Amino acid sequence: MTFYKFLVGVVLAIAMVGVLVFAALVFSARDFQYGVAQITHTDGLLSFQQIADIDKQIKPLTEAVSGRTAETAQITQSIASMDDDQSSVNSLRASLVRAISEMEQRAHIESPGGTAAEATSALSGRVNALANSSALNLTDKQNLASLRTDLQQLAQREVLQEQAGDATTQRQALTSRLALVSGQAQETNRQILALESQVLPDDPTEFARVRSEANALQSLSLFGASAFLAQGHPSLLSTMLVLLMGALGSLLYLFPAYLNRPQPVTMAEIAVRLIFGMCAALAFYVLANAGISAFSIGSGAQQDQTSSGTLNPFTVSLIGIVAGVLSEDIAKWIQDRGRGIFTQGSAGFAQAPPPPGSSVNPHGGPGAP
């Protein structure tokens, strides 16, 4: 291997690394825009500074909502606990009333009616009356001990409720507090939604997802270059991506030529091939977009749906790479298509009939009268 061939190889390697780095930066920025456009149904243009400013304003509001949400859960749990405790007491009282009434019926003792007869003290008196009755059978007498135990438990729970205060008043206070805290949380959520709408007016609910994507792009991009590029117009990024992929396609052509072709690759060929590949990629990209636009106009589709800014970055990259690798064939294909268009136009013009009362002068100039 000669020194010149070695030097050409070094230049090819440096060119490949450079093109790859710049292509990766532009591709990541364009892919971010395309992803944001798919999520938010916009053109994908966002201000990273605005996202950071809005995020700073949202953080304290989010913490406030979290605190109020926790308080809401605690109040709800307290109300549920009070309801469960009262329900348990009522259930225990109902079971005692039912058991005592059944015993009184078997002992031929008339059961007192009314709410007063279901009070704990009244139930205790009824149990004592049953214990003194001689009409109870052996099983009922044995069950009286269990009834006394349940009565003691009921009395203890009533004492605890009295010490805690009026259950109805406490429940009303907790319900009022719950309504107040829930209203504050809803108002804070509305404030957060209003702030998010400044960044994403059409779909503010996707702000958290877009913010995480933007933070990831900023943290992983080289010197923040991808984040900077992502704030450029999508059409410009797509064009830059096509040019870089055209250069990449040219390098994909030059590397096998450098390794396998008998005729050595020269420095001039590298420069010319890179520029030629970029030109071919751009020309093919323009023709592809023109074809899509012509088809959309002919089919009645909306023009903004077929602009270069809405194209998938993978599709754009594929166009650039293919055009770069096949730059000579692409140029010849464009030349043939153009020649065919103009040839058909010239033929149509030549076959146009002359106006009445005139003749065609084969040597040029005006026709004879």
Secondary structure, DSSP 8 states (H G I E B T S, - for coil): --HHHHHHHHHHHHHHHHHHHHHHHHHHHHHHHHHHHHHHSS-----HHHHHHHHHHHHHHHHHHHHHHHHHHHHHHHHHHHHHHHHHHHHHHHHHHHHHHHHHHHTT-----SSGGGSHHHHHHHHHHHHH-SS--HHHHHHHHHHHHHHHHHHHHHHHHHHH--HHHHHHHHHHHHHHHHHHHHHHHHHHHHHHHHH-SS-GGGHHHHHHHHHHHHHHSGGGHHHHHTTS-HHHHHHHHHHHHHHHHHHHHHHHHHHH-SS---HHHHHHHHHHHHHHHHHHHHHHHHHHHHHHHHHT--GGGGSGGGS-HHHHHHHHHHHHHTHHHHHHHHHHHHHHHHHHHHHHHHTS---TT----TTSSS---
